[in-house]
């Protein structure tokens, strides 16, 4: 069987999915889901992949990701292999966990990205027990049907809001987003959590629409004709498309330190260990986004911090810059120079 066409595009947005072999479950309990998400978090560090949205659905998963370095194939291969090894080891089993290779559709941002994120998040209510399975939706589309009862709507909304193996709760404001989940690109386009939540939950009240795949070009591109034409230039039928033109060199930790030193007029050694000075945390926050170093590697580069201390420093800085506009402006300037 021929391999599916791949389009590895720098800064590309993707919808990625993979299914269990013979449709068997790949997430049997909360521990399976938790470990998979730990690997997704590591994916961000190892491959500089931005994780935009996700849902885990028992025998398959959906991810929305962005790839600054045009490396989707390597990143997803690592994710699926790493999870398969762990999944089998936990059960004393061998053999395939996933059914073939992952599937990916490259997606245009803007409205297309918002619509796709809604589709991803609505998966928990697109199931038979909620009256929104494929057959029911086709029947709805074929002609007028009775509107959902208040009890049916309430049950669907309850499942959507309480489904924990999904990024919807973070998007809708029901839970805090994990540090590795990047909700800003979609929520900014959608007008914020309140508007996003209303749009998604109105879809539940009205009946969940069919997924947008019918509009995909060649089965691998979802977007406008102009966007599809640009992507087509990096597609190579039957094999991977490397997209090397868009690859960007990662910054080093030393380069980010030098940028902060230049912009603030003081050397790293002077402010690194100063109590209450946020510039060390700023360096770590930017480095997490621009260097590809893990938290442990950042800690060693920063002078001997452990993984937990680095993670806490980054979270502390994110909270601080929301309270202090001057710090936020400095962070934005450093980040723009280091990307």
N, C-alpha and C positions, 0 to 999 in steps of 0.2 A: 504494500500500500504506500502511495506517495505521501511524503511528509506535507503537512499543511503549510501554506505560505506564511512566512513571518515578515513583519516589517519592524525592525529595530530602529527606532527613530529617537534622536536626541530631543529631550523635553517632551516626548510623546506621552499622551494619556492613553491608558489601556483599560479595557475590561478583560479580566483573566478568569478563567474557570477551569476546574479539573474535577473529574467524577471518580468515584470508587470503582475498582475493577468489578465487572459484572454488576454494577450498581450497588455494590455492598457498602455498608456504612464505613466511613472513615473517621467519624466523630461519634464515639459510643457513650461518652460521658463528659462531664465538665473538665476532667483532667486532660482528656484528649484535646478539647477546645483550647484550654489554657496553654498547653504546650505548643500547639500550632501558632497561637498568637504570640508566644514568646519568640518563635522562629521568625514570624513576620516582623517583629520589632528588630530582631537581629539583621533581617534583610535590609532594613533601612541603613544600619551601620555598615554592613559589609559591602553593599553595592550602591549606596547612596540613592536608593529607590525611595520615592515619596509615596507613602501609603495614604490614599485619599478616602477610601471607604471599603467596607467588607461585610460579609455575612457568611456564616457557616451553617450548612443545612443538612447535617446528618450524613448523606452520601455524596455531597459535593460542596464546593465553596465558590464564592464570587469575591474577587478583589478588584478595586479600582486603584491603579498605581500610575505614577509618572516617573520617567526614566531620564534624568539629566544626562546620563552617559551612554544612552542607546545600548543598554546591556540587559534587556528584558529576558532574553533566552538564558543567559548564564544565571541570572538571579532566580528565575523560576525553576530551573533545573536543580539548583542548590536547595531551594525550599522544599520541593517535592521529594527529592532523594533524602534529605535530612529527616523529614517527617516520616517517610516510609520506614527508614531504618529504626527510628525510635518506636513507631507504632508496632512493628513486628517484634522488636526486642521486648517490649512491654508484655506481649502476649505469648512469647516463645514461639513465634510463627515465622514463616518464610514466604517468599513469593511477592507478586505485584500487589501494591496497595491501590495505585491509581490506574485508571483505564486509559492506557496510551499516554501521549503527551498532552500537555495543557493546551487549551485553546485561547486565543487572544484576538481581540478586535481593537484596532487603534481608533481613538475617539477624538473628535474635535472638541475643544473647550467650549466655554460659553453655555448657551442653552442646551446643546447636545450633552455636555458633561452633567448639567443639572438633571436632565431627564434620565440619564443613565444611572446616576446615583439614586434617584427615586426608585427606579426599577430594582436596583440591588437591594435597597432597604425594604421594599415591599415583598420580597421573597417569602418571609415567614407567613404572610397571609394569602399567598398564592398556592394554597394547598387544598386538597379535597375536603378535609374536615371543616374548612371555613367557607365552603361554597365558592371558592375562587380557583379551583383547579382548571386545567386547560379545557376540558370538555364544557364546564360551566361557562367559562369566558367566551368560548366559541358560540354557545347557545345564546348568550347575551348579545353578542355582536350580530347574530343572524336576524334578530328582530326584537320587538318590545317584550320585556319580561317584567315581572313584578319587581318593584324596588326592594332592596334589602330591608328587613324588619329592624326595629331599634335594637332588638336583642342580638341579631346577627352583626350589626355594625358595632355594637358595644363589645362583642366577643372578639371581633377582628382588631379593633383598636387596642383592647387589652393585651392581646398577643403581641402586636407590633410594639407597644410601649414597654412591655416587660421582657421581650426577647433579648437576652444578654449576649448572645453570640453574634452581635451585629453592632455596627457603628451608629445606627439610627439614634439610640439614646443620647449619644454625645452630640449629634447634629441637632436634635430637637430640644436640647437643654434639660433632658431628664437625668443625665449623668455627666460627670466630668470626663473629658476626652483624655485617653492615655497620651503620654508625652510623644510617642512615635506616630500618632495619627494626625494627619495634616488636614484639618477641616476648613481652613481659611480659604483656599482657592474656590471651593464650591459655595460656601456660605456667603462669601463676599459677593459672588455673582447672583446668589439667590435672595439677597437682601437681609441676611441674618437668620438666626435660629428660629425666631417667631414666625417669620414668613415661610421659611422652609418647612417647619412643622405643620403649618396650616395647609400648605400645598399638598404635602404627602398625605395627611390625614383626611383632607377633602377627597382625595382619590379613593381612599378606603370607603368613605361614606357613599360615594357615587358608583363604586364598582371598579376594581383595578383594571386598567387598560392592558391591551396586549403589549408585549415588549417591543422595543424599537428595531428589532433585527431585520424586519422586512425592508427597512430603508438602508441597510448596509450595502456598500458597494463591494462586489466580488466576495462577499462574506467576511471581509477583514477590515473594512473601513466604515466608520459611522460618522457622517458629517456632510458638509456642503460639497457641491461638485468641485469647487475650487480647491478645497482641502483634500478631497480624494485624488485630484490630479497631482497635487504636490506629493502625497504619499506614494502614489503609483511610481514616481520616479526612483524611489528607493526599493521598490518591490522587485524581487527576482523570482519568477515562477518556479516552484518546486524546491527552493532551498532558501536558506537564511539570507536576509538583507541586512548587512552590517551597519549601514548608516554612519560610516566613520566620519563623514564631513561634519557632523554635528557634535563629535566627541570633544569634551573639554577637559583640560588638564586639572586635576585636583590641586587645591592649595595645600601648602604645608603648614604645620602648626607654627613654625618659626615665622612664616610670612604673615600670618594673622596677628601674631604678637607684635611684629614690626609695624603693622598697620595701626594697631591700637596705640602703640608708643608714639607714632607720628601724629596721630589725630589728637592725642591728649597731652603730649609734651612731657611725658615722664617715662622712664625706663621700666621694663617688666619687673626687675628685681626690687624696685622701690614700692610697687603697689601690689605685688603678688600675694603677700602675706599680711597686708594691712587690714586690720579689723574694720569691717563696714564698707570697704572699697569694693565696688561691684565690677571693676575692670577685669579682674581674674575670671569671674563668672562670665563676663561678656566674651572673653577669649574662648572659654570652653563652649559657650552657646553657639558662637559662630563656627568654631572648629567642628562641632558635631554636624553641622550642615554642609561644610565645604571641604573637609579633609578626607572623609571616609574612614577615619580612625574610630575604633571602638571606645567605649567609656574607659576601659582598662588602659588602653594605649594613650588616651588623653591624660589620664591620671599620671602615668609615668612621665609623659612629656611636660606636665605641669609641675613636676618636682616631687612626685611620690604620693599622690592622692590615690585612694582605692576606688573601685568601681562605684560603690554606693555613694561616696563623697562627691564624685563627679556628677552622678545623676541628680543628687540633691542640689548641687550648686547650679546646675542648668535649670532645674525647676524653680529654684529660688530666684534666679535672674528673670525668668519668664514672668513670674509674679511681680517682681520689682519694676520691670519696664512698663507694666500696665498702670502702675501707680505714679510713675515719674516720667512725664513727657520728654524731658531733656535726655534721660537715659534711653528712652525709646528712639529718639532721633539719632543718637550716637550709634545705637545698635543697627538701625537701618542703614546708616552711612557705612559702617564697617562691613556689613553684610553685602551691600551693593558693590563695594570695592573688591571684595574677596570672592565673589561668585565667578 
